Protein backbone atom coordinates (compact mmCIF):
# COMPACT_ATOMS: atom_id res chain seq x y z
CA UNK A 1 0.00 0.00 0.00
CA UNK A 2 1.34 3.40 -0.94
CA UNK A 3 1.56 6.14 1.67
CA UNK A 4 -0.49 8.47 -0.54
CA UNK A 5 -3.40 5.98 -0.38
CA UNK A 6 -3.58 6.06 3.42
CA UNK A 7 -6.77 7.69 4.63
CA UNK A 8 -5.71 8.07 8.26
CA UNK A 9 -6.32 11.82 8.40
CA UNK A 10 -9.17 11.94 5.89
CA UNK A 11 -11.61 13.62 8.28
CA UNK A 12 -9.25 16.55 8.81
CA UNK A 13 -9.83 17.61 5.21
CA UNK A 14 -13.24 18.80 6.38
CA UNK A 15 -12.85 22.43 7.62
CA UNK A 16 -15.64 22.12 10.22
CA UNK A 17 -14.14 18.95 11.68
CA UNK A 18 -10.65 20.50 11.63
CA UNK A 19 -11.86 23.47 13.74
CA UNK A 20 -13.73 21.10 16.05
CA UNK A 21 -10.67 18.88 16.40
CA UNK A 22 -8.26 21.72 17.17
CA UNK A 23 -10.59 23.27 19.75
CA UNK A 24 -11.21 19.86 21.30
CA UNK A 25 -7.46 19.25 21.45
CA UNK A 26 -7.11 22.43 23.47
CA UNK A 27 -9.87 21.21 25.76
CA UNK A 28 -8.15 17.84 26.25
CA UNK A 29 -4.85 19.51 27.06
CA UNK A 30 -6.42 21.92 29.52
CA UNK A 31 -8.48 19.31 31.34
CA UNK A 32 -5.54 16.91 31.63
CA UNK A 33 -3.39 19.71 33.02
CA UNK A 34 -6.18 20.89 35.30
CA UNK A 35 -6.40 17.48 36.94
CA UNK A 36 -2.70 17.61 37.84
CA UNK A 37 -2.75 21.23 39.01
CA UNK A 38 -5.88 20.91 41.16
CA UNK A 39 -4.72 17.63 42.69
CA UNK A 40 -1.31 19.05 43.56
CA UNK A 41 -2.89 22.20 44.98
CA UNK A 42 -5.24 20.14 47.16
CA UNK A 43 -2.38 17.95 48.37
CA UNK A 44 -0.21 20.96 49.18
CA UNK A 45 -3.08 22.55 51.12
CA UNK A 46 -4.00 19.48 53.13
CA UNK A 47 -1.12 17.01 52.94
CA UNK A 48 -3.82 14.35 52.98
CA UNK A 49 -4.00 11.54 50.45
CA UNK A 50 -7.47 10.68 51.82
CA UNK A 51 -8.81 14.13 50.88
CA UNK A 52 -7.08 13.82 47.51
CA UNK A 53 -8.93 10.53 46.96
CA UNK A 54 -12.15 12.20 48.11
CA UNK A 55 -11.75 14.81 45.37
CA UNK A 56 -11.29 12.10 42.75
CA UNK A 57 -14.40 10.34 44.03
CA UNK A 58 -16.31 13.64 44.15
CA UNK A 59 -15.54 14.12 40.48
CA UNK A 60 -16.26 10.52 39.42
CA UNK A 61 -19.67 10.02 41.07
CA UNK A 62 -21.39 12.88 39.20
CA UNK A 63 -19.75 11.67 35.98
CA UNK A 64 -21.24 8.19 36.42
CA UNK A 65 -24.68 9.48 37.36
CA UNK A 66 -24.78 12.22 34.71
CA UNK A 67 -23.58 9.84 31.98
CA UNK A 68 -26.80 7.86 32.33
CA UNK A 69 -28.85 10.88 31.26
CA UNK A 70 -26.56 12.68 28.84
CA UNK A 71 -27.48 10.63 25.78
CA UNK A 72 -31.11 11.71 26.01
CA UNK A 73 -30.16 15.30 26.76
CA UNK A 74 -27.75 15.49 23.84
CA UNK A 75 -30.38 14.05 21.48
CA UNK A 76 -32.99 16.63 22.50
CA UNK A 77 -30.97 19.86 22.49
CA UNK A 78 -28.43 21.62 20.30
CA UNK A 79 -25.05 19.95 20.76
CA UNK A 80 -23.30 23.25 20.13
CA UNK A 81 -25.36 24.97 22.84
CA UNK A 82 -24.70 22.12 25.29
CA UNK A 83 -20.95 22.40 24.64
CA UNK A 84 -21.13 26.14 25.29
CA UNK A 85 -23.00 25.55 28.55
CA UNK A 86 -20.50 22.90 29.66
CA UNK A 87 -17.61 25.19 28.77
CA UNK A 88 -19.16 28.12 30.66
CA UNK A 89 -19.76 26.01 33.78
CA UNK A 90 -16.16 24.78 33.68
CA UNK A 91 -14.84 28.33 33.24
CA UNK A 92 -16.97 29.60 36.15
CA UNK A 93 -15.68 26.84 38.42
CA UNK A 94 -12.09 27.81 37.53
CA UNK A 95 -12.86 31.49 38.16
CA UNK A 96 -14.16 30.56 41.61
CA UNK A 97 -10.91 28.69 42.34
CA UNK A 98 -8.82 31.58 40.99
CA UNK A 99 -10.69 34.15 43.12
CA UNK A 100 -10.36 31.95 46.22
CA UNK A 101 -6.61 31.68 45.57
CA UNK A 102 -6.13 35.39 44.86
CA UNK A 103 -8.08 36.50 47.93
CA UNK A 104 -6.10 34.11 50.09
CA UNK A 105 -9.13 32.16 51.24
CA UNK A 106 -7.92 28.98 49.54
CA UNK A 107 -4.70 28.59 51.51
CA UNK A 108 -3.10 26.77 54.43
CA UNK A 109 -4.15 29.63 56.74
CA UNK A 110 -7.77 28.52 56.20
CA UNK A 111 -7.57 24.77 56.94
CA UNK A 112 -11.11 23.96 55.77
CA UNK A 113 -10.84 25.90 52.51
CA UNK A 114 -10.05 22.73 50.54
CA UNK A 115 -13.81 22.11 50.23
CA UNK A 116 -13.78 24.60 47.33
CA UNK A 117 -11.59 22.28 45.26
CA UNK A 118 -13.75 19.26 46.09
CA UNK A 119 -16.95 21.19 45.34
CA UNK A 120 -15.59 22.42 42.03
CA UNK A 121 -14.52 18.84 41.20
CA UNK A 122 -18.18 17.80 41.49
CA UNK A 123 -19.27 20.62 39.18
CA UNK A 124 -16.43 19.93 36.74
CA UNK A 125 -17.34 16.23 36.72
CA UNK A 126 -20.88 17.05 35.61
CA UNK A 127 -19.86 19.70 33.08
CA UNK A 128 -17.13 17.42 31.72
CA UNK A 129 -19.65 14.64 31.13
CA UNK A 130 -21.91 17.09 29.30
CA UNK A 131 -18.99 18.30 27.18
CA UNK A 132 -17.77 14.80 26.27
CA UNK A 133 -21.26 13.60 25.38
CA UNK A 134 -22.03 16.62 23.20
CA UNK A 135 -18.61 16.52 21.54
CA UNK A 136 -18.96 12.84 20.68
CA UNK A 137 -22.51 13.27 19.39
CA UNK A 138 -21.68 16.20 17.11
CA UNK A 139 -19.11 14.28 15.04
CA UNK A 140 -21.71 12.76 12.64
CA UNK A 141 -23.00 16.30 11.99
CA UNK A 142 -19.53 17.53 11.01
CA UNK A 143 -18.30 14.80 8.67
CA UNK A 144 -19.88 12.66 5.99
CA UNK A 145 -21.27 9.28 6.97
CA UNK A 146 -18.31 7.39 5.47
CA UNK A 147 -15.85 9.41 7.59
CA UNK A 148 -17.54 9.09 11.00
CA UNK A 149 -15.38 6.10 11.98
CA UNK A 150 -12.22 7.92 10.91
CA UNK A 151 -13.22 11.08 12.79
CA UNK A 152 -14.07 9.10 15.91
CA UNK A 153 -10.73 7.27 15.75
CA UNK A 154 -8.78 10.51 15.34
CA UNK A 155 -10.68 11.97 18.29
CA UNK A 156 -9.87 8.97 20.48
CA UNK A 157 -6.20 9.00 19.49
CA UNK A 158 -5.96 12.73 20.15
CA UNK A 159 -7.58 12.38 23.56
CA UNK A 160 -5.18 9.61 24.57
CA UNK A 161 -2.13 11.54 23.37
CA UNK A 162 -3.12 14.61 25.35
CA UNK A 163 -3.85 12.53 28.44
CA UNK A 164 -0.21 11.40 28.25
CA UNK A 165 1.52 14.64 27.25
CA UNK A 166 -0.47 17.41 28.96
CA UNK A 167 0.02 16.24 32.58
CA UNK A 168 3.78 16.09 31.95
CA UNK A 169 3.66 19.63 30.58
CA UNK A 170 1.68 20.76 33.65
CA UNK A 171 4.31 19.15 35.89
CA UNK A 172 7.04 20.97 33.99
CA UNK A 173 5.22 24.31 34.38
CA UNK A 174 4.71 23.72 38.08
CA UNK A 175 8.31 22.66 38.68
CA UNK A 176 10.14 25.13 36.44
CA UNK A 177 7.82 28.15 36.50
CA UNK A 178 5.23 27.99 39.30
CA UNK A 179 1.82 26.48 40.08
CA UNK A 180 0.00 29.74 39.42
CA UNK A 181 1.41 29.88 35.88
CA UNK A 182 0.13 26.35 35.25
CA UNK A 183 -3.33 27.27 36.58
CA UNK A 184 -3.40 30.42 34.44
CA UNK A 185 -2.40 28.38 31.38
CA UNK A 186 -5.18 25.87 32.03
CA UNK A 187 -7.75 28.61 32.56
CA UNK A 188 -6.71 30.42 29.38
CA UNK A 189 -6.93 27.23 27.31
CA UNK A 190 -10.35 26.28 28.64
CA UNK A 191 -11.68 29.78 28.03
CA UNK A 192 -10.23 30.11 24.53
CA UNK A 193 -11.10 26.64 23.25
CA UNK A 194 -14.77 26.80 24.24
Secondary structure, 3 states (H helix, E strand, C coil): CCHHHCCCCHHHHCHHHHHHHHHHHHHHHHHHHHHHHHHHHHHHHHCCHHHHHHHHHHHHHHHHHHHHHHHHHHHHCCHHHHHHHHHHHHHHHHHHHHHHHHCCCCCCCCHHHHHHHHHHHHHHHHHHHHHHHHHHHHHHHHCCHHHHHHHHHHHHHHHHHHHHHHHHHHHHHHHHHCHHHHHHHHHHHHHHCC
